[in-house]
Amino acid sequence: MREKILTIEYLGNCSVLMRYPGNGVLVDGLFSEKQEYDPPIPWMDEQIIGRDGIFRTLNYLVVSHCHGDHYDKAKVKEALSRGVTAVLPPDAKVKGGHQLPLSEEDGIHRLQLGEMELEYCRMKHIEGTCPDNYCINILAGDTSVLLTGDMDPAEIPRLLEFSRRDHSVGFVNGIALWSRVYRKQLRDLGYENLFFYHLPGEGRGPEGYRRRTLRFWEKCQQELPHGKLLDGPEVIYEVY
Ligand SMILES: [Fe+2]
């Protein structure tokens, strides 16, 4: 049997796990129960912190910003105490453990995560409520994986500053799917695969957001032939 080189798993909300030989990076995987989006799955928290199951090779945690649906300080501290290395926005204000210091060059922090590279760039939050909101770009072999979290859609042109590899996978917010400009800008990015994430579960999330997103997705998905709306955990990419 051939060995898997890169696995990308969507775990719900804005959580994405990437595994690359001997290394695992988890983005926005430890978040709070007290927020409007779907709560974390309890077994997942346990497995992440205990580095068990699919998280056995997890050695890096990356956080886009410190809102409760992306981050939980106590859980991140616990994971740090168990030996995971973290990349956190400055306002995370977590002390101790192993954290990679940010080192900016032309507005982008470039950090090495084992065999993977991370580009971490501060961009405006959609509501302007979070000054330390970061977009994440992870490079693994011939694949680049972009995660925009809650980036303001007006920042899309800046995404072109991130490095791209032969295969490009993007996770973007579906919140602005109603906008023709947003859809066009996403198309123009030219990503091979584009996943819309952060869709709240039934009865959760800001008023009507799930319903509106599903409606616009239904109407406009043919404009985004490389796009897919994620509505639950799934393994989305495996390279052998
Ligand atoms: Fe969010």
Boltz pocket constraint, residues with backbone or C-beta under 6 A from the ligand:
constraints:
  - pocket:
      binder: B
      contacts: [[A, 67], [A, 69], [A, 70], [A, 149], [A, 150], [A, 198]]
      max_distance: 6.0
